[in-house]
Amino acid sequence: SCTGPHFLEIQVQYSPGGFIVNPASTTARRLSQQTRRYPSSQKMSSTKKPTGKTQRSAIADVVAREYTIHLHKRLHGVSFKKRAPKAIKEIKAFAFKSMGTTDVRLDPQLNKKVWEQGVKGVPYRLRIRISRRRNDEEGAKEKLYSYVQAVNVKNPKGLPTVVVEE
């Protein structure tokens, strides 16, 4: 079965703290079985991605999309008095990640929606519209900014990401 030359066999010993792969090494790993077999040819692919960046115009970058953000998983383990402030930070981080703009602005209605049930009653999921817009201010650091708005839906669970024509 798995005893060819392309497989390694690792002996495992039990210690009070769990299973140790190699007793001589300082790192210990927990394993569920006494002996595990791994293919020795498990290596990361060495294909490199192209590093040249393509130039995009700011006009083509103006776009709006609707997302469902799952706040419950992002706030798991956060203490009650920090939940709503952390939710605001997570929404900003989500908008930065999805739109790629460091300047993220939140709509006051979105802020009200997050804080509606108090500091610890943040909604499990929120349907939000993120619009990437041109920054027309004088001396702006960024050409574009993201504007995040709340979208009223009855149940945001399972809704796909949609590109919105404005």
BAKEMAR-111685 format. One line per 8 residues: number of its first residue (from 1); their letters; for each residue x, y negated, z negated of N, C-alpha, C. Coordinates in nm, 2 decimals, always signed. Layout:
NUM = a = X:Y:Z:X:Y:Z:X:Y:Z  ...
This chain:
1 = sctgphfl = +0.08:+0.12:+0.00:+0.00:+0.00:+0.00:+0.09:-0.13:+0.00  +0.13:-0.17:-0.12:+0.21:-0.30:-0.13:+0.35:-0.27:-0.17  +0.41:-0.17:-0.12:+0.55:-0.13:-0.17:+0.65:-0.15:-0.06  +0.62:-0.23:+0.04:+0.72:-0.25:+0.15:+0.83:-0.35:+0.11  +0.93:-0.37:+0.19:+1.04:-0.46:+0.16:+1.00:-0.61:+0.15  +0.88:-0.64:+0.20:+0.84:-0.78:+0.19:+0.75:-0.82:+0.07  +0.75:-0.73:-0.03:+0.68:-0.76:-0.15:+0.78:-0.75:-0.27  +0.76:-0.84:-0.37:+0.83:-0.84:-0.49:+0.75:-0.78:-0.60
9 = eiqvqysp = +0.81:-0.71:-0.69:+0.74:-0.66:-0.81:+0.79:-0.73:-0.93  +0.70:-0.78:-1.01:+0.73:-0.86:-1.13:+0.69:-0.78:-1.25  +0.78:-0.76:-1.34:+0.75:-0.69:-1.46:+0.71:-0.80:-1.57  +0.61:-0.76:-1.64:+0.55:-0.85:-1.74:+0.56:-0.79:-1.88  +0.60:-0.87:-1.98:+0.60:-0.82:-2.11:+0.50:-0.91:-2.20  +0.44:-0.84:-2.30:+0.35:-0.91:-2.38:+0.42:-0.97:-2.50  +0.39:-1.10:-2.53:+0.44:-1.16:-2.65:+0.32:-1.22:-2.73  +0.34:-1.26:-2.86:+0.22:-1.31:-2.93:+0.16:-1.43:-2.87
17 = ggfivnpa = +0.23:-1.51:-2.79:+0.17:-1.63:-2.73:+0.11:-1.60:-2.59  +0.12:-1.48:-2.55:+0.06:-1.44:-2.42:+0.15:-1.35:-2.34  +0.13:-1.35:-2.21:+0.22:-1.27:-2.12:+0.33:-1.35:-2.07  +0.45:-1.29:-2.07:+0.57:-1.36:-2.02:+0.62:-1.29:-1.90  +0.64:-1.37:-1.79:+0.69:-1.31:-1.66:+0.83:-1.26:-1.68  +0.92:-1.34:-1.72:+1.06:-1.31:-1.73:+1.10:-1.35:-1.87  +1.13:-1.25:-1.96:+1.16:-1.29:-2.10:+1.29:-1.38:-2.11  +1.38:-1.37:-2.02:+1.50:-1.45:-2.02:+1.47:-1.60:-1.99
25 = sttarrls = +1.37:-1.63:-1.91:+1.34:-1.76:-1.87:+1.27:-1.84:-1.98  +1.28:-1.97:-1.98:+1.22:-2.05:-2.08:+1.07:-2.08:-2.05  +1.03:-2.06:-1.92:+0.89:-2.09:-1.89:+0.81:-1.96:-1.90  +0.70:-1.97:-1.96:+0.61:-1.86:-1.98:+0.48:-1.88:-1.90  +0.43:-1.78:-1.84:+0.30:-1.79:-1.77:+0.21:-1.68:-1.82  +0.08:-1.72:-1.83:-0.02:-1.62:-1.87:-0.07:-1.55:-1.74  -0.07:-1.41:-1.75:-0.11:-1.33:-1.64:-0.22:-1.24:-1.70  -0.31:-1.20:-1.61:-0.42:-1.12:-1.66:-0.39:-0.97:-1.65
33 = qqtrryps = -0.28:-0.93:-1.57:-0.25:-0.79:-1.55:-0.11:-0.77:-1.60  -0.07:-0.64:-1.62:+0.06:-0.61:-1.66:+0.16:-0.63:-1.55  +0.13:-0.59:-1.43:+0.22:-0.60:-1.31:+0.14:-0.67:-1.20  +0.21:-0.77:-1.14:+0.15:-0.83:-1.03:+0.24:-0.82:-0.91  +0.19:-0.81:-0.79:+0.27:-0.81:-0.67:+0.25:-0.93:-0.59  +0.35:-1.00:-0.54:+0.34:-1.12:-0.46:+0.42:-1.10:-0.33  +0.37:-1.14:-0.22:+0.45:-1.14:-0.10:+0.56:-1.24:-0.11  +0.68:-1.19:-0.07:+0.80:-1.28:-0.08:+0.80:-1.39:+0.03
41 = sqkmsstk = +0.71:-1.37:+0.12:+0.71:-1.47:+0.23:+0.61:-1.58:+0.21  +0.57:-1.61:+0.09:+0.48:-1.71:+0.06:+0.55:-1.84:+0.04  +0.57:-1.92:+0.15:+0.64:-2.04:+0.15:+0.55:-2.15:+0.21  +0.58:-2.27:+0.17:+0.50:-2.39:+0.22:+0.54:-2.40:+0.37  +0.45:-2.45:+0.45:+0.48:-2.47:+0.59:+0.57:-2.59:+0.60  +0.67:-2.58:+0.69:+0.77:-2.69:+0.71:+0.74:-2.78:+0.82  +0.61:-2.78:+0.87:+0.58:-2.87:+0.98:+0.56:-3.01:+0.92  +0.63:-3.10:+0.99:+0.62:-3.24:+0.94:+0.51:-3.32:+1.02
49 = kptgktqr = +0.45:-3.40:+0.94:+0.35:-3.49:+1.01:+0.41:-3.61:+1.07  +0.35:-3.66:+1.18:+0.41:-3.78:+1.24:+0.41:-3.90:+1.15  +0.52:-3.97:+1.15:+0.54:-4.08:+1.05:+0.50:-4.21:+1.11  +0.49:-4.22:+1.24:+0.46:-4.35:+1.31:+0.32:-4.39:+1.28  +0.30:-4.52:+1.23:+0.17:-4.57:+1.20:+0.11:-4.63:+1.33  -0.02:-4.61:+1.35:-0.09:-4.68:+1.46:-0.15:-4.81:+1.41  -0.14:-4.91:+1.49:-0.19:-5.04:+1.46:-0.34:-5.04:+1.48  -0.42:-5.09:+1.39:-0.57:-5.11:+1.40:-0.60:-5.25:+1.39
57 = saiadvva = -0.70:-5.29:+1.46:-0.75:-5.43:+1.45:-0.84:-5.44:+1.33  -0.85:-5.56:+1.28:-0.94:-5.59:+1.16:-1.08:-5.58:+1.20  -1.11:-5.61:+1.33:-1.25:-5.61:+1.37:-1.30:-5.46:+1.37  -1.22:-5.37:+1.42:-1.26:-5.23:+1.42:-1.27:-5.17:+1.28  -1.21:-5.23:+1.19:-1.21:-5.18:+1.05:-1.33:-5.22:+0.97  -1.41:-5.31:+1.02:-1.53:-5.35:+0.95:-1.64:-5.24:+0.97  -1.67:-5.17:+0.85:-1.76:-5.06:+0.86:-1.83:-5.05:+0.72  -1.95:-4.98:+0.72:-2.02:-4.96:+0.60:-2.06:-4.81:+0.60
65 = reytihlh = -2.04:-4.75:+0.48:-2.08:-4.61:+0.46:-2.15:-4.59:+0.33  -2.24:-4.50:+0.33:-2.31:-4.46:+0.20:-2.25:-4.33:+0.15  -2.22:-4.33:+0.02:-2.16:-4.22:-0.04:-2.24:-4.18:-0.17  -2.23:-4.06:-0.21:-2.28:-4.02:-0.34:-2.16:-4.00:-0.43  -2.15:-4.07:-0.54:-2.03:-4.06:-0.63:-2.08:-3.98:-0.75  -2.01:-3.88:-0.78:-2.05:-3.79:-0.90:-1.97:-3.84:-1.02  -2.04:-3.93:-1.10:-1.97:-3.99:-1.21:-1.96:-3.89:-1.33  -2.05:-3.80:-1.34:-2.05:-3.70:-1.45:-1.91:-3.63:-1.46
73 = krlhgvsf = -1.86:-3.58:-1.35:-1.74:-3.51:-1.35:-1.62:-3.60:-1.38  -1.63:-3.73:-1.34:-1.52:-3.83:-1.36:-1.52:-3.88:-1.50  -1.63:-3.87:-1.57:-1.64:-3.91:-1.71:-1.64:-3.80:-1.81  -1.61:-3.68:-1.77:-1.61:-3.57:-1.86:-1.49:-3.58:-1.96  -1.53:-3.58:-2.09:-1.43:-3.59:-2.19:-1.40:-3.73:-2.24  -1.46:-3.83:-2.18:-1.44:-3.97:-2.21:-1.53:-4.00:-2.33  -1.48:-4.07:-2.43:-1.56:-4.10:-2.55:-1.67:-4.20:-2.51  -1.78:-4.19:-2.59:-1.90:-4.26:-2.56:-1.89:-4.41:-2.54
81 = kkrapkai = -1.81:-4.48:-2.62:-1.80:-4.62:-2.61:-1.72:-4.67:-2.49  -1.65:-4.57:-2.42:-1.57:-4.61:-2.30:-1.63:-4.56:-2.17  -1.75:-4.50:-2.18:-1.80:-4.43:-2.06:-1.84:-4.53:-1.95  -1.92:-4.63:-1.98:-1.96:-4.73:-1.87:-1.84:-4.81:-1.82  -1.75:-4.86:-1.90:-1.63:-4.93:-1.85:-1.55:-4.83:-1.76  -1.54:-4.71:-1.80:-1.46:-4.61:-1.72:-1.53:-4.58:-1.59  -1.66:-4.58:-1.59:-1.74:-4.55:-1.47:-1.72:-4.67:-1.37  -1.71:-4.79:-1.42:-1.68:-4.90:-1.33:-1.55:-4.89:-1.26
89 = keikafaf = -1.45:-4.85:-1.35:-1.31:-4.83:-1.30:-1.31:-4.71:-1.19  -1.38:-4.61:-1.22:-1.39:-4.49:-1.13:-1.45:-4.53:-1.00  -1.56:-4.61:-1.00:-1.62:-4.66:-0.88:-1.52:-4.74:-0.79  -1.45:-4.83:-0.86:-1.35:-4.91:-0.79:-1.24:-4.82:-0.73  -1.19:-4.72:-0.81:-1.09:-4.63:-0.76:-1.14:-4.55:-0.64  -1.27:-4.51:-0.64:-1.33:-4.43:-0.53:-1.34:-4.52:-0.41  -1.38:-4.64:-0.42:-1.39:-4.74:-0.31:-1.25:-4.76:-0.25  -1.15:-4.78:-0.33:-1.01:-4.80:-0.29:-0.97:-4.68:-0.21
97 = ksmgttdv = -0.99:-4.56:-0.26:-0.95:-4.43:-0.19:-1.02:-4.41:-0.06  -1.15:-4.44:-0.06:-1.23:-4.41:+0.07:-1.21:-4.52:+0.17  -1.19:-4.65:+0.13:-1.18:-4.76:+0.23:-1.04:-4.81:+0.25  -0.95:-4.78:+0.16:-0.81:-4.82:+0.17:-0.79:-4.97:+0.15  -0.87:-5.04:+0.08:-0.85:-5.18:+0.05:-0.83:-5.19:-0.10  -0.73:-5.27:-0.14:-0.70:-5.29:-0.28:-0.80:-5.39:-0.34  -0.85:-5.48:-0.26:-0.95:-5.57:-0.31:-1.09:-5.51:-0.30  -1.14:-5.47:-0.42:-1.27:-5.40:-0.43:-1.36:-5.49:-0.51
105 = rldpqlnk = -1.48:-5.53:-0.46:-1.57:-5.61:-0.54:-1.71:-5.54:-0.56  -1.76:-5.55:-0.68:-1.88:-5.48:-0.71:-2.00:-5.57:-0.71  -2.11:-5.53:-0.66:-2.24:-5.60:-0.66:-2.29:-5.61:-0.81  -2.34:-5.72:-0.85:-2.40:-5.73:-0.99:-2.51:-5.63:-1.01  -2.59:-5.59:-0.91:-2.69:-5.49:-0.93:-2.64:-5.35:-0.96  -2.52:-5.32:-0.90:-2.45:-5.20:-0.92:-2.41:-5.19:-1.07  -2.35:-5.30:-1.11:-2.31:-5.31:-1.25:-2.43:-5.29:-1.35  -2.54:-5.35:-1.31:-2.66:-5.33:-1.39:-2.71:-5.18:-1.39
113 = kvweqgvk = -2.70:-5.12:-1.28:-2.74:-4.98:-1.26:-2.66:-4.89:-1.35  -2.53:-4.91:-1.35:-2.44:-4.83:-1.44:-2.47:-4.85:-1.58  -2.49:-4.98:-1.62:-2.51:-5.01:-1.76:-2.66:-5.00:-1.81  -2.75:-4.96:-1.72:-2.89:-4.96:-1.74:-2.93:-4.88:-1.87  -2.87:-4.77:-1.89:-2.91:-4.68:-2.01:-2.80:-4.69:-2.12  -2.73:-4.80:-2.12:-2.63:-4.83:-2.23:-2.49:-4.78:-2.19  -2.40:-4.80:-2.29:-2.26:-4.77:-2.27:-2.24:-4.62:-2.25  -2.32:-4.54:-2.31:-2.29:-4.39:-2.30:-2.39:-4.32:-2.21
121 = gvpyrlri = -2.49:-4.39:-2.16:-2.59:-4.32:-2.07:-2.57:-4.34:-1.93  -2.45:-4.33:-1.88:-2.41:-4.35:-1.74:-2.48:-4.25:-1.65  -2.54:-4.28:-1.54:-2.61:-4.18:-1.46:-2.51:-4.08:-1.40  -2.56:-3.95:-1.39:-2.47:-3.84:-1.34:-2.42:-3.87:-1.20  -2.51:-3.92:-1.12:-2.47:-3.94:-0.98:-2.52:-4.08:-0.94  -2.45:-4.15:-0.85:-2.49:-4.28:-0.80:-2.48:-4.27:-0.64  -2.58:-4.33:-0.58:-2.57:-4.35:-0.43:-2.52:-4.49:-0.41  -2.41:-4.50:-0.34:-2.35:-4.64:-0.32:-2.32:-4.66:-0.18
129 = risrrrnd = -2.33:-4.79:-0.14:-2.29:-4.83:+0.00:-2.16:-4.91:-0.02  -2.06:-4.87:+0.05:-1.93:-4.94:+0.05:-1.91:-5.00:+0.19  -1.90:-5.14:+0.19:-1.88:-5.21:+0.31:-1.74:-5.27:+0.32  -1.67:-5.24:+0.42:-1.54:-5.30:+0.44:-1.56:-5.43:+0.52  -1.52:-5.54:+0.46:-1.55:-5.67:+0.53:-1.43:-5.75:+0.54  -1.44:-5.85:+0.63:-1.32:-5.94:+0.66:-1.32:-6.05:+0.55  -1.20:-6.08:+0.51:-1.17:-6.18:+0.40:-1.14:-6.31:+0.47  -1.24:-6.40:+0.46:-1.23:-6.53:+0.52:-1.17:-6.64:+0.43
137 = eegakekl = -1.13:-6.61:+0.31:-1.08:-6.71:+0.22:-0.94:-6.75:+0.27  -0.90:-6.88:+0.23:-0.77:-6.93:+0.26:-0.67:-6.87:+0.17  -0.55:-6.83:+0.22:-0.45:-6.77:+0.14:-0.48:-6.63:+0.08  -0.56:-6.56:+0.15:-0.60:-6.42:+0.09:-0.48:-6.33:+0.12  -0.46:-6.24:+0.02:-0.35:-6.14:+0.03:-0.38:-6.04:+0.13  -0.51:-5.99:+0.13:-0.56:-5.89:+0.21:-0.65:-5.94:+0.32  -0.64:-5.88:+0.44:-0.73:-5.92:+0.55:-0.87:-5.87:+0.52  -0.89:-5.76:+0.46:-1.02:-5.70:+0.44:-1.04:-5.67:+0.29
145 = ysyvqavn = -1.17:-5.67:+0.25:-1.20:-5.63:+0.11:-1.32:-5.53:+0.12  -1.34:-5.46:+0.01:-1.46:-5.36:+0.01:-1.56:-5.42:-0.09  -1.69:-5.41:-0.05:-1.80:-5.46:-0.13:-1.89:-5.34:-0.16  -1.91:-5.31:-0.28:-1.98:-5.19:-0.33:-2.12:-5.23:-0.38  -2.22:-5.16:-0.32:-2.36:-5.19:-0.36:-2.43:-5.06:-0.40  -2.53:-5.07:-0.49:-2.61:-4.95:-0.53:-2.72:-4.94:-0.43  -2.75:-4.81:-0.39:-2.86:-4.78:-0.30:-2.97:-4.71:-0.39  -3.09:-4.75:-0.38:-3.20:-4.69:-0.45:-3.25:-4.56:-0.38
153 = vknpkglp = -3.22:-4.45:-0.44:-3.28:-4.32:-0.39:-3.33:-4.25:-0.52  -3.43:-4.16:-0.49:-3.49:-4.09:-0.60:-3.40:-3.99:-0.66  -3.33:-3.91:-0.57:-3.24:-3.81:-0.62:-3.11:-3.81:-0.53  -3.00:-3.86:-0.58:-2.88:-3.87:-0.50:-2.81:-3.74:-0.48  -2.85:-3.63:-0.54:-2.78:-3.50:-0.53:-2.79:-3.44:-0.39  -2.68:-3.40:-0.34:-2.67:-3.33:-0.21:-2.68:-3.42:-0.08  -2.69:-3.55:-0.10:-2.70:-3.63:+0.02:-2.56:-3.65:+0.09  -2.55:-3.64:+0.22:-2.42:-3.65:+0.29:-2.38:-3.80:+0.30
161 = tvvvee = -2.25:-3.81:+0.33:-2.19:-3.95:+0.36:-2.24:-3.99:+0.49  -2.30:-4.11:+0.50:-2.36:-4.16:+0.62:-2.29:-4.30:+0.66  -2.26:-4.32:+0.79:-2.21:-4.44:+0.84:-2.34:-4.53:+0.86  -2.33:-4.65:+0.81:-2.45:-4.74:+0.82:-2.42:-4.85:+0.92  -2.51:-4.88:+1.01:-2.50:-4.99:+1.11:-2.56:-5.11:+1.04  -2.48:-5.22:+1.03:-2.53:-5.34:+0.96:-2.58:-5.44:+1.06
